Amino acid sequence: MVTARAAVLGHPIGHSLSPVLHNAAYAHLGLTDWSYQAVDCTEAGFADWFRGLGPDWRGLSLTMPLKRVVIPMLSRVSPLARTVGAVNTVTWDGDRLSVGHNTDVHGIVAALRSVGVGGVGSACILGAGATACSAVAALAELGCDTVLLQARSPERAAAALAVADRLGLRAAVGGLDDVPAAVGAEVLIATLPPVAATEWATGLPGQFLKRGADKPAGVLLDVSYHPWPTAAAAAWTQAGGVAVGGFEMLLHQAAAQVTLMTGEPAPIEAMRRAGELALR
């Protein structure tokens, strides 16, 4: 019998790997009365749905645009989520007061650390949406002091620039056509939608040749995870560089959510096995 419910919300949401990861965690932890599902919910319908939740609900995972829509509905928001301007996790405390968190930042930091990134001086972010805002905060946590935001237009980068300002990072905005700056970064984080990312990646092989280097100097984190490798990751690794995908980010942000929702240490390797099997 299910007595504790959690879910991931968005539109569309059927492709989400989150139910696989969370339910694998519940199985490993012996939480047989917990259930995690995907709920297709638009921005227009979210407020009514959220207000109707009963006491059996323990946690929510949110995709855009719900990460920002939910903030004024919450009783409390963590300092990190407030700084980033995005809540991807909601829990309830003992008084049934709703609390907003951001585990995307943790996921990005963990993904970069998984390929040996211990500290960053300067970095480049492709894209300027909510994930880019979390990427700015993650880079700050890794010691970064200078970030270049590459976006289709300067206006799109306003929110990410505001995050950088709040965290004391020097930030500049450039165009997506400045591929040399991206290739030369210590860390490059690609947050572009798949189609735009594939188009951007067509210029990578030529840039690697122009640089005359044996391999890319920095690490690429592409937040996409299916299909893998992405066009950018394939070009990067074929040139001898190090790339890590969005699955590593998703895994670690989901693990942090499991702990927030259940109070138990997340079984990361059990979650990893389930996620990799589902992707295959």
FIRODREN-699572 format. One line per 8 residues: their letters; for each residue x, y, z of C-alpha. Coordinates in Angstrom, 2 decimals, decimal comma, padded with zeros to 5 digits. Each point is the difference from the previous one (the first is absolute). Example, Ala and Ser with C-alpha at 12.3 -4.5 7.8 and 13.67 -1.06 7.14 Angstrom:
% FIRODREN-699572
as = 012,30 -004,50 007,80 ~ 001,37 003,44 -000,66
% end
This chain:
% FIRODREN-699572
mvtaraav = 000,00 000,00 000,00 ~ 001,38 003,40 -001,00 ~ 000,06 002,49 002,87 ~ 002,74 002,37 -001,25 ~ -000,14 001,58 -003,42 ~ 002,47 001,96 -002,11 ~ 000,10 000,98 -003,65 ~ 001,77 001,87 -002,76
lghpighs = -002,11 002,65 -001,76 ~ 000,30 001,65 -003,37 ~ -001,38 000,08 -003,53 ~ 000,80 -002,19 -001,79 ~ 001,37 -002,34 002,67 ~ -000,35 -003,55 -001,36 ~ 003,69 -000,10 -000,98 ~ 001,23 000,70 003,55
lspvlhna = 002,45 -002,45 001,55 ~ -000,78 001,28 003,52 ~ -002,62 -002,68 000,85 ~ 002,52 -002,73 -000,82 ~ 002,65 001,56 002,26 ~ -002,27 000,80 002,94 ~ -001,89 -003,30 -000,02 ~ 003,31 -001,87 -000,15
ayahlglt = 001,07 001,91 003,10 ~ -003,24 -000,86 001,82 ~ 000,41 -003,69 -000,88 ~ 003,59 -000,05 001,27 ~ -000,95 001,81 003,21 ~ -002,95 -002,30 000,66 ~ -002,50 002,85 -000,25 ~ -002,78 -002,23 -001,32
dwsyqavd = -002,71 002,52 000,85 ~ 001,60 002,78 -002,09 ~ -001,00 000,76 -003,59 ~ 001,52 002,40 -002,55 ~ -001,71 000,78 -003,28 ~ 000,12 002,38 -002,95 ~ -002,85 002,53 -000,13 ~ -000,64 001,93 -003,19
cteagfad = -000,85 003,50 001,18 ~ 000,08 003,32 -001,80 ~ 000,78 003,37 001,53 ~ -003,67 000,97 -000,26 ~ -001,19 -003,00 002,00 ~ 002,77 -000,17 002,58 ~ -001,35 002,34 002,70 ~ -003,30 -001,86 000,39
wfrglgpd = 001,76 -003,37 -000,05 ~ 002,53 001,14 002,63 ~ -002,67 001,38 002,33 ~ -001,89 -003,29 -000,15 ~ 002,84 -002,17 001,32 ~ -000,78 -002,04 003,11 ~ 002,18 -000,98 002,99 ~ 001,23 -003,16 -001,75
wrglsltm = 002,13 002,12 -002,35 ~ 003,66 000,15 001,04 ~ 001,85 001,51 -002,94 ~ -000,10 001,47 -003,48 ~ 002,58 000,28 -002,75 ~ -000,67 002,88 -002,39 ~ 001,03 000,80 -003,56 ~ -000,19 003,41 -001,69
plkrvvip = -001,97 002,21 000,08 ~ -001,32 -001,38 003,28 ~ 003,38 000,57 001,67 ~ -000,79 003,71 000,09 ~ -003,80 -000,12 000,09 ~ 000,01 -001,89 003,33 ~ 002,09 002,50 001,97 ~ -002,77 002,39 001,14
mlsrvspl = -002,15 -002,99 001,03 ~ 002,52 -001,31 002,53 ~ 000,21 000,61 003,75 ~ 003,79 000,06 -000,08 ~ 002,76 -000,02 -002,63 ~ 003,60 -001,04 000,66 ~ 002,66 002,73 -000,36 ~ 001,59 -001,80 -002,96
artvgavn = -003,31 -000,38 -001,86 ~ -000,74 003,66 000,70 ~ 003,39 001,04 -001,37 ~ -000,40 -002,10 -003,13 ~ -003,63 001,00 -000,47 ~ -001,10 -003,59 -000,61 ~ -001,51 -002,73 002,20 ~ 000,24 -003,51 -001,42
tvtwdgdr = -000,99 -001,80 003,23 ~ -002,86 000,48 002,44 ~ -000,35 -001,72 003,37 ~ -002,23 000,50 003,02 ~ 001,18 000,40 003,58 ~ -001,61 -001,40 003,16 ~ -002,56 002,80 000,03 ~ -000,91 -000,67 -003,67
lsvghntd = 001,65 003,23 -001,09 ~ 001,37 -000,21 -003,54 ~ 003,73 000,51 -000,51 ~ 001,76 000,67 -003,31 ~ 003,50 -001,28 -000,77 ~ 002,40 -000,06 -002,92 ~ 001,94 -003,25 -000,56 ~ 000,99 000,82 -003,60
vhgivaal = 003,04 001,89 001,30 ~ 001,14 -003,06 001,96 ~ -000,53 -002,18 -003,08 ~ 002,18 002,22 -002,18 ~ 002,77 000,18 002,59 ~ -000,05 -003,79 000,48 ~ 000,04 -000,64 -003,75 ~ 003,07 002,19 -000,48
rsvgvggv = 001,76 -001,52 003,00 ~ -000,65 -003,48 -001,41 ~ 002,44 000,78 -002,84 ~ 002,64 001,56 002,20 ~ -001,01 003,67 000,13 ~ 001,05 001,19 003,43 ~ 000,05 003,73 -000,59 ~ -000,73 002,42 -002,82
gsacilga = 001,46 003,42 -000,72 ~ -002,04 000,95 -003,04 ~ -002,77 -001,70 -001,92 ~ -002,46 000,34 -002,86 ~ -003,72 -000,84 000,02 ~ -001,96 -000,59 -003,19 ~ -003,59 001,13 000,44 ~ -001,63 002,32 002,52
gatacsav = -003,06 -001,75 001,44 ~ -000,68 -001,40 003,46 ~ 002,67 -002,69 -000,33 ~ 002,54 002,68 -000,89 ~ -000,92 001,84 003,21 ~ 000,67 -003,18 001,99 ~ 003,24 -000,48 -001,94 ~ 001,19 003,45 001,08
aalaelgc = -000,59 -000,91 003,66 ~ 001,73 -003,37 -000,47 ~ 003,05 001,68 -001,52 ~ 000,10 002,45 002,90 ~ 000,04 -002,97 002,39 ~ 003,00 -001,37 -001,90 ~ 001,88 003,28 000,47 ~ -000,65 001,54 -003,41
dtvllqar = 000,31 003,79 -000,12 ~ -000,56 000,72 -003,72 ~ -002,74 -001,37 -002,23 ~ -000,94 000,64 -003,63 ~ -003,68 -000,50 -000,80 ~ -000,62 -000,76 -003,66 ~ -003,60 000,63 -001,03 ~ -002,05 000,80 -003,08
speraaaa = -000,44 003,55 001,29 ~ 001,23 002,00 003,04 ~ -003,59 000,33 001,24 ~ -000,26 -003,76 000,46 ~ 002,95 000,04 002,38 ~ -001,48 002,51 002,48 ~ -001,02 -002,57 002,63 ~ 003,33 -001,85 -000,11
lavadrlg = 001,88 003,32 000,19 ~ -002,01 000,88 003,10 ~ 001,00 -003,30 001,64 ~ 003,65 000,66 -000,80 ~ -000,28 003,48 001,51 ~ -001,57 -001,35 003,20 ~ 002,81 -002,53 000,34 ~ 002,81 002,47 -000,79
lraavggl = 001,08 -001,49 -003,33 ~ 001,27 002,10 -002,85 ~ -002,29 -000,76 -002,93 ~ -000,15 000,96 -003,64 ~ -002,42 -000,85 -002,79 ~ 001,02 -001,21 -003,44 ~ -001,67 -001,53 -003,02 ~ -000,30 -003,68 -000,77
ddvpaavg = 002,14 000,58 -003,08 ~ 003,08 000,63 002,19 ~ 001,02 -003,65 -000,12 ~ 003,72 000,71 000,63 ~ -000,78 001,48 003,44 ~ -002,05 -003,05 000,92 ~ 002,66 -002,44 -001,20 ~ 002,69 001,79 001,99
aevliatl = -001,86 000,00 003,33 ~ 001,17 -002,00 003,02 ~ -003,55 -001,30 000,36 ~ -002,74 000,21 -002,63 ~ -003,58 -000,70 001,10 ~ -002,48 -000,48 -002,83 ~ -003,61 000,66 001,03 ~ -001,43 000,49 -003,48
ppvaatew = -003,05 -001,93 -001,26 ~ 001,03 -003,06 -002,06 ~ -000,64 001,51 -003,45 ~ 001,89 003,21 000,78 ~ 002,82 -001,97 001,65 ~ 000,38 -002,23 -003,06 ~ 000,14 003,02 -002,28 ~ 002,61 001,66 002,23
atglpgqf = 002,14 -003,16 000,05 ~ 000,47 000,00 -003,78 ~ 002,74 002,61 000,38 ~ 002,01 -001,91 002,60 ~ 002,29 -002,17 -002,20 ~ 001,19 003,04 -001,96 ~ 000,71 001,92 003,19 ~ 002,06 -002,85 001,41
lkrgadkp = 002,11 000,00 -003,17 ~ 000,46 003,78 000,08 ~ 001,21 -000,07 003,60 ~ 002,73 -002,43 -000,96 ~ -000,22 -001,65 003,40 ~ 000,21 -003,74 000,54 ~ -003,39 000,02 001,75 ~ -002,53 002,37 001,57
agvlldvs = 001,48 001,69 003,04 ~ -003,12 -000,09 002,15 ~ -002,82 -002,28 001,09 ~ -003,41 -000,03 -001,69 ~ -003,19 -000,61 001,96 ~ -002,97 -000,43 -002,33 ~ -003,20 -000,07 002,06 ~ -001,78 -002,17 -002,60
yhpwptaa = 000,06 -003,71 000,76 ~ -001,97 -001,77 -002,71 ~ 001,10 -000,89 -002,55 ~ 003,61 -000,09 001,13 ~ 002,50 001,06 -001,10 ~ -001,37 003,27 -001,28 ~ 001,53 001,55 -003,10 ~ 002,08 002,34 002,16
aaawtqag = 001,20 -002,78 002,31 ~ 000,89 -002,23 -002,94 ~ 002,08 002,73 -001,67 ~ 001,62 000,89 003,33 ~ 001,06 -003,54 000,88 ~ 001,06 -000,84 -003,56 ~ 002,42 002,93 000,28 ~ 001,37 -001,54 003,21
gvavggfe = -001,90 002,12 002,50 ~ -001,93 -000,96 003,12 ~ -003,79 000,20 -000,09 ~ -002,67 -000,91 002,52 ~ -003,71 -000,22 -000,70 ~ -003,21 001,08 001,59 ~ -000,73 -003,44 001,45 ~ 002,70 000,55 002,62
mllhqaaa = -001,58 003,35 000,88 ~ -003,51 -001,49 000,07 ~ 001,13 -002,90 002,17 ~ 001,58 002,16 002,67 ~ -002,75 002,60 000,09 ~ -002,55 -002,84 000,33 ~ 002,06 -001,57 002,79 ~ -000,08 003,29 001,88
qvtlmtge = -003,77 000,11 -000,51 ~ -000,42 -003,52 001,40 ~ 001,82 001,04 003,16 ~ -002,04 003,19 000,35 ~ -003,29 -001,85 -000,50 ~ 000,63 -003,18 002,01 ~ 002,65 001,02 002,53 ~ 002,08 -003,03 -001,07
papieamr = 003,43 -000,07 -001,68 ~ -000,57 -000,51 -003,70 ~ 001,25 -003,32 -001,48 ~ 001,79 001,62 -002,92 ~ 001,40 -003,16 -001,58 ~ -003,38 -001,76 000,04 ~ -001,50 003,09 -001,63 ~ 002,82 000,09 -002,55
ragelalr = -000,53 -003,64 -000,99 ~ -003,74 000,53 -000,45 ~ 000,51 003,16 -002,05 ~ 002,63 -001,52 -002,27 ~ -002,18 -003,04 -000,59 ~ -002,97 002,18 -000,94 ~ 002,12 002,04 -002,41 ~ 001,23 -003,15 -001,70
% end
